[in-house]
Structures are given as C-alpha cells and as structure tokens.
Amino acid sequence: PYRAGELTVVRRDGTAPPPGVRSADVPAALLSVADALPVLVRARHQASAHPATRCWGAAALHALHLVARGRLLPGLTADGHDAWRAGPRDAEDIAHLRAVTAALPPEGYAVPLPDLDPPRLPDPEALLGSFLDAVADTLPRTPAAASAMG
C-alpha cells in the first residue's frame, strides 16, 4: 500500500572545495503512517535494514507502547483541527527517545527544512516527537474519520 514518489534530501558534497552539502532528489516509497507502522516495527531487527530504518522502527514501537498505555493528549494542529498527541512522556520515555535520536544517522532526517539556503536539517528529536504524535493521532481514529473530517 505505497506509492512511488521522490524526496529531496541533503547529502554531503565533497566534490567542490570547501566541502559542503547539496540537495538531491531520490526515489521514495510513500506510505501513510498506519501502513508504515508494521513495516518499521518489523525492520527494527532486520540486519539488512538501513540503520536509519531500524531507528525509526524503534520509534514506531515506542509510539505503539505509548498509545497502548493510554498516553494520549488532545490537541490542535496549526490549522486548528483536532489531533491526538503522544504524552505525557515520563523520564523513561524521554531517555529512550534521546537514545534513539543519538543513534539516528543523518540519512534518517535528511529532508531539509523548506525555503532555506543553504539547506538545513530538522532537529531529529523534534522530528521523532512529531512522528510519535502522528502515530498517536492515527491509531484511535476510525476509518470513517477521514470522510467525516476531510
């Protein structure tokens, strides 16, 4: 249940002095959060999986644990729509996420922030937190939610 697409990522550019970074378009498999969860959870222990994929798998499993423990907070998106957030997070949750963030290689968060030159990468800890929130918002919703809310 994916569709082929492209992502713009930032890569090191060691070809021109001084060494810097450049943007490049790469092929990508685009999945919804709900469809990505089982793929990521399985990949976290696969030796053939990229280290970034294994880190995102660890984050996916942690997000599932938060939801299973009922760690959901109501919130609003920037557009004013209702959204579930993952939390509250206790000290153990925060320590685990910081460990995942520390292990996350640059390829795991290489999509640059929009409209910045030179390109800048997002904060990986904030990115993981947004992913936890996306999982928390996806799981409690019924299949009719998209029809009801658009």
Disulfide bonds with the S-S distance in Angstrom:
none
